[in-house]
Amino acid sequence: MTSTRHPINSSLLSLFDDMKVFVDGEISGEGFEYRFVNGNSNVLLPQKEDGSYLGYEAYQQIFYAVEDYVDDPALRDGPEDLDEDGLRTAVTTAREALWNALTSAGYEVPDYVYP
């Protein structure tokens, strides 16, 4: 019996694209923050049968990491403030968790965006 793979929607694909270019160092933390806030803050996560959303926890990790990111070192005043390396680490971890959640539920994430 073959399992059916479902393509991810365009908003998730865009988020994976942005995470890839950031993790690969092609855009800065500030660039990723801008893209996330202006384009990926309303990603459509697939809804599960119980009403919860697939990958929600991973998406929240990205959301809070972007919220905690402070580009200017002079403005970082708390232990939760992230620099670019901290943001990159958080995005890398969340990207893997989101990919695992989606692929284990039968969604197909294109190879070119992960890993």
Residue pairs with C-beta under 8 A, 6 or more apart in sequence:
3 106
4 106
5 106
5 107
5 108
6 46
6 106
6 107
6 108
7 107
7 108
8 16
8 102
8 107
8 108
8 109
9 44
9 46
11 40
11 42
11 43
11 44
12 43
12 44
12 45
12 102
13 110
13 113
14 39
14 40
14 43
15 36
15 40
15 43
15 62
16 95
16 98
16 99
16 109
16 110
16 113
16 114
17 113
18 27
18 32
18 35
18 36
18 39
18 40
19 32
19 62
19 91
19 94
19 95
19 113
19 114
20 95
20 112
20 113
20 114
21 27
21 32
22 29
22 31
22 32
22 87
22 88
22 91
23 88
23 91
23 92
23 95
27 35
28 84
29 69
29 71
29 83
29 84
29 87
29 88
30 71
32 66
32 87
32 91
33 66
33 69
33 71
33 87
36 62
36 63
36 66
37 66
41 63
43 59
45 53
45 54
45 55
45 56
45 59
46 53
46 54
46 55
46 102
46 105
46 107
47 53
47 54
48 54
48 105
53 59
54 101
54 102
54 105
54 107
55 97
55 98
55 101
55 102
57 97
57 101
58 94
58 95
58 97
58 98
58 101
59 94
59 98
61 90
61 93
61 94
61 97
62 90
62 91
62 94
62 95
62 98
65 82
65 86
65 87
65 90
65 91
65 94
66 87
68 80
68 81
68 82
68 86
68 87
69 81
69 82
69 83
69 84
69 86
69 87
70 76
70 81
70 82
70 83
71 84
73 83
75 81
76 83
82 90
95 114
96 114
96 115
99 109
99 114
99 115
102 109
103 109
